[in-house]
């Protein structure tokens, strides 16, 4: 029995075992979303890919045991984001677009194949097979164990008790512009005086230039806003996303007979997203393949963020001007001025919107131009709404700018402006430190007689 196990471990099984480990590793980040059918399908895909690669290499390149080269290829494909991120941080001047990464990975793969043909290297790699196999088997077991432990520790959402019975029910509009930072930051880093401030103040908005977000990550920041969550903890992304989808604010508003209009690429409760974007994983399949080169390919092929923005602009204009019996909660999430910067300030589509994020001289004008485009679109939409003064309207970012030329502490400074159609404690709003406290404040104002 021992001899049979030893012979089995001497076989180059590790490329196959690596696929098992990788899928389990990605699954363990949030086992509560685990889907057996997807898991098996991904496993079969990996095994078939392994078999075809080794078969082709043995027939064309005459390499009898090409497991090591195949293993390195899969590491490069499955951990592409982490590899690119570390390379770019290691060499500050380096910028690696995905197509160049794939070319580099292919060249590296060919060099490994060439090296494996050397007799000494071939013998050395053959001797490592038991080590790789045993290491990956233990890694799989440890990953499953740690994932189960983490899943048990995750806080299950309590059944939600509705908090507010509203006395006033005006329309509520929250327009969130991704990575739109406060005007003081635009002035500090871009020498830009933001005209949106004056535009909104002339319409009785209060602009809060010092308000902060609890997080510099979109999902966490939006989760804080929609769940009255004033904590700064950064939990598991997929757990946070689940809480965002089942958020308390839209549940409270629905209970008070509000119609929820969701103009986002996230679901909000039972109200589905406007359009799916491959930006954040929202399913078990995406959870496994995110940060791989395959997710980047899906992003390139099926993500039309500019089309999404145009759709949200149009739907927002229509929603603001539609007349309904029940009040509405309009939640609109625009990917402006967040990159990629698809348009210039005049709204013209750029043929080449790629930009080196490390080249500040090239980057800053593109950011500013996209900001001006977003401002003009927003002002046009708000001007076209005849009864804007009867609505609660919030214009905000989710967090501040996140670029290397911006201080870390400024990452948490979003844009924020609010309009209320009735008298309220403006001093309390101006003293508000965190954007996540705004929904609770609004609900308390609406609950007053």
Secondary structure as UniProt FT lines:
FT   HELIX           2..9
FT   HELIX           14..27
FT   HELIX           28..33
FT   HELIX           36..60
FT   HELIX           67..78
FT   HELIX           80..90
FT   TURN            92..93
FT   HELIX           98..116
FT   HELIX           119..153
FT   STRAND          172..177
FT   TURN            178..179
FT   HELIX           183..190
FT   HELIX           195..201
FT   TURN            202..204
FT   STRAND          206..207
FT   HELIX           218..226
FT   TURN            227..228
FT   HELIX           237..245
FT   HELIX           248..255
FT   TURN            256..257
FT   STRAND          259..263
FT   TURN            269..270
FT   TURN            278..279
FT   HELIX           284..289
FT   TURN            290..291
FT   HELIX           293..302
FT   HELIX           305..321
FT   STRAND          328..334
FT   TURN            345..346
FT   TURN            357..358
FT   HELIX           360..383
FT   TURN            386..387
FT   HELIX           388..390
FT   STRAND          392..396
FT   TURN            404..405
FT   HELIX           408..412
FT   STRAND          416..419
FT   HELIX           426..430
FT   HELIX           435..437
FT   HELIX           438..447
//
